[in-house]
Amino acid sequence: MLRFPAILTFFAVRESVVRVRGALLALVRVPRPKGCVKLGTGAWRIRVGGIRALYDIDDKAKAVEVLRIKHRRDVCRGL
């Protein structure tokens, strides 16, 4: 199961929406893909071009919850 924040609609106007959406949907099959980084807060981060997505993994419920999708310079601000 994958839960998206409403911010995903922001990227619909950009060309990278297909890549970001594909990477997020792939998290259902492989929640810890090659290149992902575990942050000090317990969240995980993946990179899709200049976009970063932060997400939590619930292994018991087999769920991935996307917390933030932002440009690389803004994603970790305010954590």
Backbone as a ProteinNet text record, in pm:
[ID]
protein_1_A
[PRIMARY]
MLRFPAILTFFAVRESVVRVRGALLALVRVPRPKGCVKLGTGAWRIRVGGIRALYDIDDKAKAVEVLRIKHRRDVCRGL
[TERTIARY]
85.2	0	89.5	49.7	127.2	33.9	71	-9.5	69.6	7.1	70.2	17.7	103.7	52.9	-5.7	-83.5	-147.2	-45.4	76.3	177.7	214.3	184.1	217.8	151.3	36.1	-31	48.4	133.6	218.8	311.4	361.8	457.1	390	257.9	187.3	215.1	255.4	283.2	424.8	504.9	644.6	664.3	769.1	799	843.3	897.5	951.8	845	718.1	612.5	611.1	640.5	640.1	750	868.3	979.9	954.6	903.5	875.8	766.7	660.1	549.5	596.1	675.5	727.2	815	900.2	987.6	906.5	802.1	719	637.7	586.6	511.2	602.1	728.2	823.8	853.9	829.9	852.8	761	649.3	558.1	627.2	699.7	770	901.1	978.3	1110.2	1117.2	1083.7	1080.4	1217.9	1321.5	1457.6	1542.6	1517.5	1591.6	1737.6	1816.6	1957.4	1965.5	2046.8	2064.8	1979.3	1887.3	1806.6	1892.9	1855.1	1933.6	1840.9	1884.2	1807.3	1853.2	1757.8	1787.5	1786.1	1839.2	1844.2	1707.3	1606.3	1471	1400.3	1461.7	1399.8	1333	1317.7	1258	1363.4	1318.7	1406.6	1394.5	1499.3	1499	1543.8	1470	1513.5	1529.9	1614.9	1644.7	1592.3	1520.9	1473.1	1509.5	1626.6	1675.3	1699.3	1641	1654.7	1548.5	1465	1355.9	1394.4	1358.6	1379.8	1245.2	1227.8	1105.7	1144	1079.4	1098.1	980.3	1008.8	901.7	934.9	829.9	842.3	802.5	864.2	832.2	774.7	658.1	597.9	603.1	704.6	725.2	612.1	557.8	450	325.2	287.1	168.1	200.5	328.6	374.9	324.9	351.4	304.7	419.6	412.1	506.5	425.5	462.3	392.3	487.1	452.3	534.1	505.9	612.3	597.6	612.3	713.1	740.4	794.9	761.7	820.3	852.9	982.7	1023.5	1155.4	1192.1	1321.8	1430.5	1544.9	1651.6	1694.7	1686.4	1732.3	1628.4	1504.4	1397	1346	1381.1	1314.4	1341.7	1460.9	1493.2	1477.1	1438.5	1418.1	1297.9	1315.9	1205.9	1185	1278	1263.4	1307.5
-117.2	0	123.2	224.8	347.9	465.5	556.9	676.9	797.6	881.8	1000.3	1125.9	1225.9	1356.3	1432.3	1533	1611.9	1688.6	1706.3	1784.1	1719.7	1591.6	1524.6	1592.4	1653.2	1721	1841.2	1899.1	2011.6	1971.6	1849.5	1804.2	1763.7	1763.2	1723.4	1818.9	1942.2	2038.6	2026.2	1944	1928.6	1799.3	1798.2	1679.9	1562.4	1589.7	1483.1	1405.1	1439.4	1371.8	1221.5	1180.7	1038.8	966.3	1026.5	963.9	957.8	1067.6	1071.9	971.2	971	878.6	733.8	705	569.3	524.3	614.4	580.7	555.2	635.5	617.1	488.1	457.1	333	210.3	223.4	113.3	83.7	181.1	158.8	51.5	25.4	-79.3	-215.6	-238.6	-366.1	-371.1	-261.7	-256.3	-127.7	-135	-12.3	47.2	-32.8	17.3	-4.4	74.5	54.1	96.6	54.7	93.9	246	305.5	449.5	523.2	454.3	522.9	547.6	648.6	687.9	694.3	633.4	644.3	770.2	854	979.9	960.3	1056.4	1049.7	1048.6	1095.9	1099.9	965.3	870	740	729.3	840.3	840.2	798.2	763.4	727.2	832.3	844.5	942.9	875.8	905.8	863.9	988.8	975.8	1085.7	1050.6	1146	1131.6	1261.3	1264.2	1388	1492.2	1610.3	1716.2	1711.7	1610.4	1596.1	1491.6	1517.1	1421.3	1386.4	1260	1214.6	1152	1196.3	1138.1	1046.8	931.2	836.3	750.8	694.9	601.5	463.4	362.9	224.6	158.7	98	20.1	-125.9	-198.1	-336.3	-428.9	-403.6	-489.7	-479.3	-356.8	-335.1	-346	-360.8	-363.2	-239.9	-124	3	101.9	187.5	296.5	425.2	520.7	648.9	758.9	826.5	935.2	1060	1118.5	1233.4	1365.6	1374.9	1499.2	1467.9	1553.9	1549.7	1693.6	1724	1862.4	1865.3	1984.1	2005	1973.3	1932.7	1885.7	1987.2	2115.4	2215.3	2241.3	2200.4	2231.1	2111.1	1991.2	1873	1852.9	1879.3	1852.4	1974	2086.9	2205.2	2185.5	2214.5	2206	2069	1974.6	1843.5	1845.2
0	0	0	-72.9	-84.1	-66.4	23	46.2	-1	-86.2	-142.5	-74.2	-54.5	-10.2	-129.3	-100.2	-205.9	-289.6	-241.5	-312.1	-445.1	-463.3	-588.7	-707.3	-688.1	-798.1	-846.6	-760.2	-798.6	-912.6	-908.7	-1008.4	-1139.2	-1144.2	-1265.3	-1380.7	-1350.7	-1456.4	-1508.3	-1448.3	-1489.3	-1568.8	-1647.1	-1727.1	-1641.4	-1523.8	-1440.4	-1364.9	-1383.2	-1307.6	-1335.7	-1456.1	-1490.7	-1414.5	-1409.1	-1337.2	-1187.5	-1129.7	-985.6	-951.2	-1028.3	-1002.1	-1014.5	-1115.8	-1134.3	-1019	-970.5	-858.3	-731.8	-710.4	-591.3	-599.1	-715.1	-730.3	-716.5	-752.8	-738.5	-591.8	-503.5	-361.2	-304.6	-369.6	-324	-333.4	-441.2	-459.8	-382.3	-387.9	-324.5	-241.6	-111.8	-31.1	0	-16.4	7.8	-117.6	-223	-348.6	-334.9	-430.4	-434.1	-441.1	-356.3	-355.9	-254.8	-188.5	-87.1	36.9	114.3	231	351.2	462.5	585.9	658.3	694.8	761.7	912.9	986	1131.4	1196.3	1126.4	1181	1168.1	1101.9	1079.7	944.1	875.3	741.2	639	521.4	410.9	301.4	218.7	110.1	-18.7	-126.5	-259.3	-345.2	-446	-537.1	-674.7	-734.6	-872.9	-943.1	-1005.2	-1066.1	-957.9	-972.1	-872.9	-764.8	-768.8	-673.3	-569.2	-443.3	-335.3	-275.1	-240.2	-174.4	-41.6	65	197.4	225.1	283.3	309.5	431	492.1	603.5	555.3	615.6	582.6	707.6	695.1	802.9	759.4	809.1	765.8	811.2	929	978.5	890.8	856.9	773.5	624.7	591.8	452.3	377.8	438.3	380.7	370.6	270.6	251.4	249.6	335.4	338.9	293.9	187	134.8	218.8	276.7	364.8	291.2	205.6	132.8	-5.2	-99.1	-232.8	-267.1	-270.5	-295.9	-371.9	-413.6	-476.1	-373.7	-420.4	-331.5	-227	-257.6	-160.9	-51.3	-73.4	21	100.8	60.6	117.4	266.3	314.5	454.9	544.7	492	575.3	665.9	792.7	887.7	948.6	926.8	987.8	1132.1
[MASK]
+++++++++++++++++++++++++++++++++++++++++++++++++++++++++++++++++++++++++++++++

